[in-house]
Amino acid sequence: MTHHDRGTLSTIFKRWHVETNTEHFNVNVEEMTPTLEDVWKILRLRVTGVVVNLRRMEKYDDCISRMLGQVPPGGNHFIVQLTWLRNTFKQLPQNYNCITLLQHTRAYLLYLVSRTIFANSVDGIFTAFENTEVAGQYAWGAIALAFLF
């Protein structure tokens, strides 16, 4: 099981400068830019592996429906609310089948990476979970670092 150093993580988040994408420490270091090695050591996310190819979806509603079995209510399906994901997929039905299990797994993974790596943004990462077997081989640490910049 991977353990994260909460103290280190909270320090990094508190000292992050969005304008320069650097950390500021009041020790003789001043500012520094995180590296892939930092991402690996702090977050324990893979930095090598399959490249995460976040391609643009041609028909957003069709992709959401195919991957999750339903689309969120309302007219704007270009934005999927994390609360909708959580509330809709938090419990598996009692008589679920393989397709329902896969849809709930995708929803959970979307919610998880959107709350951690991609800072509240589901949009654009749907295609990363079309094949859940490959998703575990992605270099999530590299994409997390790229997302910061």
N, C-alpha and C positions, 0 to 999 in steps of 0.2 A: 504494500500500500504506500502511495506517495504522500509524504507529509510536506506541508507548506509552512514556512516561517512567517506567521502572521505579523510579528513585529517588523520584520524586514519589509514585507509587502506594504504595510500601512505607512512606513517611513517613506518608501518610494513613492506611493501615491500622494502623500502630503507635500513632497518636495519636487514634484514634477512641474516643469515649466513648459506649458503648451506652446508658447511663442517660439521657443528654440528646440523643443523636443529633447531636453536635457534634464538631469537631476542637479539640484544644488545642495551641497552639503557644507556645513559650517566648520568643517575640518579643512586642512590645507589642500583639499582636493578641488574646491570650488565647483565647477560644472563638469558633468561627464555625460556621455551618451551610452545607453545600454547596448550591449552586443548580443549576438546569438548565444554566446556562452552564458551571459547573465540570465537570459530568458530560460535556458536549460537549468541552471543551478537554482534559480529562485522559484520558477513556476513548474519545473519538471515537465515541460512540454517538448515534444520531439522537435529538433531543429534540422534533422535530416529525414529523408523519406520522399514520398510522393509529393510532388508540387500541388498545392491547392489551387485548382483552376476554377475561379469563380466567374463563369461565363454568364453573359446576359441572357435572361429568359425572354423568349419571343412572346409567349402568351402566358402572362403571369398567373391569371386565374386557373388556366389549365394545369400549370405546374403545381400550384398549391393544391388543387383538387386531386391530382395524380399522386402527390407525395403524402398528403394528409387525409385525403378522403372527403374533405369539405373545405369551403372557403369561409373566411371570417365575414360576419354580417356587415352591412353597410356598403357604400359604393366605392370606397377607396381600398382596393386590394393590393395596391403597391406598397402599403404599409401594413405589416402584421403586428398587432399589439402583443407584447409579451404576456399581458394579463389574459388575453384571449387564448393564447397557447396554454398557459398554466391552467386556466379554468376549464377549458375544453378537453384537455388530455391528461388531467391529473389522476384519473382513475380508469383502469382498464375495465371494460364491461365483463361480467361473469362468463358469458359464453363467447369469448373472443376467438378469432381465427388467426392464422399467420399474417394475413394482410393487415388486420386491425392492430396486431402486435407491432408490426413494422411501422405503421403510421404513428403509433404512440411513441415508439423508439425515436423516430425522426423528430417528432415534436419535442420530446425531452432533450435530444441533442441540440436542436435549434435553440431551445430555451437556455440550456446550459452555456453554450458558447456565446450566446448573445448577452448573457448576464456577466460573463467573465472576460472572455477574450475581446469581444467586439463591442463592449460598452453600450448595451441597450439597443443594438442595431441588428435586426433579423434580416433586413433587406439585403439582397445580394449573396447570401450564403446558403440559400435553399439548395442550389445545385451541388453543393459539397456533400449533401446527404442523400443524393439519389441512390448511390450504392453504399450502404452502411458498412459493408465489409472492407471497402477501400478507405473509408473515412478514418478508420483507426490507424492507417499507414501514412496519413498526411503529415507534413512538417508543420504542425499547428504553431510551434514556437516561432518559426520564420514568418508566418502570416500574422501572428500577434505583433511581432516587432514591426513589420511593414505597416500594420494598421495604425500604430502609434505615429508614424511619420506620414 
